[in-house]
Amino acid sequence: MAHLGSRRGRALALPAGLVLTASLGFLPSGAASAAELSDAPAVATTATNGPKLSYVVNVAGGRWTAASVKKAIAAAGGEVVISYDQIGVIVVHSQNPEFAKTIRQARGVVSAGATRHAPLSVQSDDSVDEGAQTLSAAEAKAAAEAASDDQDPFEPLQWDLPAIKADKAHQKTLGSARVTVGVIDTGVDDTHPDLAPNFNAAASANCVSGKPDTTAGSWRPMEGESDHGTHVAGTIAAAKNGIGITGVAPGVKVAGIKVSTPDGYFYTEAVVCGFVWAAEHGVDITNNSYYTDPWMFACKTDEDQKALIEAVTRATRYAEKKGTVNVAAAGNSRFDLAADTITDTSSPNDSTPGSRDINPRECFDYPAMLPGVVTVSATGAKDLKASYSNYGLGVIDIAAPGGDRTEYQTPDAPAVNGRILSTTVNGGYNYKAGTSMASPHAAGVLALLKSTHPHASPAALKALLYAQADDRACTNPYDINGDGTVDAVCEGGKHKNGFYGAGMVDALDAVK
């Protein structure tokens, strides 16, 4: 996850200088019969002079309910973009400033809310992702010279692979081509020579509008858009092909499910589309290295925010029911997600943010904090919690390498950079750090587990992931920059704690 100063910061990767600014990125309903439903109360006039916004409307019951609610949506000045009847979520556009308030009165509607503050036509001019450190020609040359016969040229720079024993796992298997990991992110450049051999175009789509677009190449980042998803994809499944780097599971397939707008926002309707698409197109694992905009933490106590949480919760649960394991980055704000109170100063991030104190038991960084989602914290090259990583006992499920400042956690030679090296657009490679980079390591290990246990359920795969993790005890006192001030407090024991969850992911155990 990235918490960048730019609007690109909803993707969860830190900039080269690791500027740690504001980040990122459960309401089961009772059924109602069709006979009980009626349209929303008639109104004399429906205003259409407001900004055109996107909404999610969550309905009770099944398709009959949705059909009735759609009539109420039209009466309230809404236009249905797509209806995900399988989970009871309808995506709507409307220029009626009272649309959400009106549609909530319709029978069969459980919750409804605007997914954004900025109008649909508005885009930021902040179109260049902050972040990467380039791989220098000298580093590339030195790495290629140091590489052994069984390594790809830049693999000596990937300290993260031996950190989770992926190098040893590759001696047994590279993973199965029958397994697909969906990168729900900013798009994936499938033309990259390290990604093209393992790319699954049939499982890829552009979900930015809330409705899947399967036009060839629609899943790629456009010129000037973030390379974040491409970097994540390389960590998961860059091919072991004598080129560039090696992924954690270099024999599995990777799909690009684009959910980020050109200016870097991950809105609820796109995220819902991404999970439903993955669920219905054979995706075994999804990686989610973002938080859902515009709220760093969406609160169940707010009518709009409650609806956003519910829509994505329904989508993640549907995906898991269909056999998908969902993995997410914990975030890069150094927050204790198990604290009594967290101060959020960056929401809503698509208009004028304010400062508010939230209760993390009522307000969620989603999808990371949703039930059933594997929440991943980040470690650096010295096996310590990364300086920026969020943490929290009972919230963090597992840890994985996400990189850190080189001066904080310096890797052993021949690696030279404390960040994570992976693929970027136009066939290149660069370094990034963030829980965004940790999450795909966990997704890659799950892909190896799925390759080893092809018939295992999502619950079984998660149980294996946690059981096989290498224990990491709390590292107290934690003074990552050595200035004499404790930077965070780890709670819990050796087998489960707030910094590392169940421990460090283990790729070797996953293939045994």
Secondary structure, 3 states (H helix, E strand, C coil): CCCCCCHHHHECCECCCCCCCCCCCCCCCCCCCHHHCCCCCCCCCCCCCCCCEEEEEEECCCHHHHHHHHHHHHHCCEEEEEEECCCCEEEEEECCCCHHHHHCCCCCEEEEEECCCCCCCCCCCCCCCCCCEECCHHHHHHHHHHCCCCCCCCHHHCCHHHHCCHHHHCCCCCCCCCCEEEEEECCCCCCCCCCHHHECHHHCEECCCCCCECCCCCCCCCCCCCCHHHHHHHHHHCCCCCCCCCCCCCCCEEEEEECECCCCCEEHHHHHHHHHHHHHCCCCEEEECECCECCCCEECCCHHHHHHHHHHHHHHHHHHHCCCEEEEECCCCCCECCCCCEEEEEECCCCCCEEEEECCCCEECCCCCCCCCEEEEEECCCCCECCCCCECCCCCCEEEECCCCCCCCCCCCCCCCCCEEEECHHHCEEEEECHHHHHHHHHHHHHHHHHHCCCCCHHHHHHHHHHHCECCCCCCCECCCCCCCCCECCCECCCCECCCECCECCHHHHCC
